Amino acid sequence: MSFEIRTFAASDLAGAKAALESVFRRAGSDECYNEWEFAERLLQSDGYVKELCLVARDGKAVVGYNALTKARIGGAPGLALGPLGVRKEAQGSGVGSALVWESIRRAKAAGYPWIALLGGDFYKRFGFEPAAPHGITVSDDAFENAHTQILFLDEVARGKTAGRLVYCDAFYDAQGRLL
Ligand SMILES: CC(C)(COP(=O)(O)OP(=O)(O)OC[C@H]1O[C@@H](n2cnc3c(N)ncnc32)[C@H](O)[C@@H]1OP(=O)(O)O)[C@@H](O)C(=O)NCCC(=O)NCCS
């Protein structure tokens, strides 16, 4: 399939939410991952960085979305990746990888030292590594900490980056729990 990676524009919002919902909503369950709401919540957050919020488009249709948002580890600034989602019918065509590579390229160009995330094996191919050995945690939840990963964009940051990963406000509920 043909697609292009572009900076997210306000006109992409409905398509981006629909793409995220199509992969994150769990059928037959009231309890669902609500990753698609982040596409909107982020726009109101001080963690939103316009040029680090991306969509993949096939013509006018949004087939994928990824955001990098401002985050901190041990108080020091960097970026958090996600939500990342690619419509099922567009998966396996390089869309997800293109979104991540372009995000990394832009983050490096802007001088950010690291990108952290909560996720699975997909991210190894981009150089993400487990964050726990660096003394980085995201919560008191062992599962979440085991899935926290980091990519150092600046080797000087390696060895100096430790502590709690804190996402921007959009990722927490009113009680301060990570959504
Ligand atoms: C994960 C996701 C973004 C990948 O997007 P995509 O466009 O299919 O990715 P690409 O086509 O660039 O890459 C496909 C490759 O990734 C691998 N891959 C896909 N999902 C994977 C996963 N969950 N874990 C490990 N590898 C995965 C595929 O096997 C394929 O491998 P290959 O290149 O060796 O053949 C997409 O499958 C998706 O939206 N999934 C549901 C939402 C999700 O899990 N988001 C990530 C949250 S942590």
The ligand as a Gaussian input file, in Angstrom:
#p B3LYP/6-31G(d) Opt

LIG

0 1
 C        2.259000      -2.721000      16.450000
 C        1.801000      -1.998000      15.190000
 C        1.823000      -0.491000      15.409000
 C        2.747000      -2.347000      14.040000
 O        2.333000      -1.640000      12.883000
 P        2.598000      -2.225000      11.425000
 O        2.284000      -1.166000      10.440000
 O        1.939000      -3.529000      11.264000
 O        4.168000      -2.451000      11.523000
 P        5.203000      -2.715000      10.338000
 O        4.486000      -3.144000       9.102000
 O        6.090000      -1.532000      10.225000
 O        6.074000      -3.861000      10.956000
 C        5.554000      -5.128000      10.972000
 C        6.556000      -5.992000      11.703000
 O        6.352000      -5.796000      13.114000
 C        6.036000      -7.029000      13.710000
 N        5.056000      -6.798000      14.757000
 C        3.822000      -6.299000      14.632000
 N        3.232000      -6.249000      15.845000
 C        4.133000      -6.720000      16.723000
 C        4.118000      -6.940000      18.117000
 N        3.041000      -6.630000      18.848000
 N        5.224000      -7.449000      18.704000
 C        6.326000      -7.762000      17.969000
 N        6.395000      -7.586000      16.636000
 C        5.305000      -7.079000      16.032000
 C        5.473000      -7.865000      12.576000
 O        5.598000      -9.228000      12.856000
 C        6.352000      -7.440000      11.421000
 O        7.601000      -8.090000      11.520000
 P        8.569000      -8.319000      10.252000
 O        8.952000      -6.952000       9.753000
 O        9.728000      -9.062000      10.834000
 O        7.759000      -9.072000       9.266000
 C        0.380000      -2.451000      14.753000
 O        0.379000      -3.847000      14.621000
 C       -0.733000      -2.037000      15.727000
 O       -1.274000      -0.945000      15.623000
 N       -1.075000      -2.956000      16.642000
 C       -2.139000      -2.718000      17.594000
 C       -1.820000      -1.588000      18.548000
 C       -0.518000      -1.790000      19.267000
 O       -0.179000      -2.889000      19.697000
 N        0.248000      -0.686000      19.385000
 C        1.506000      -0.695000      20.074000
 C        1.251000      -0.506000      21.525000
 S        2.601000      -1.014000      22.529000

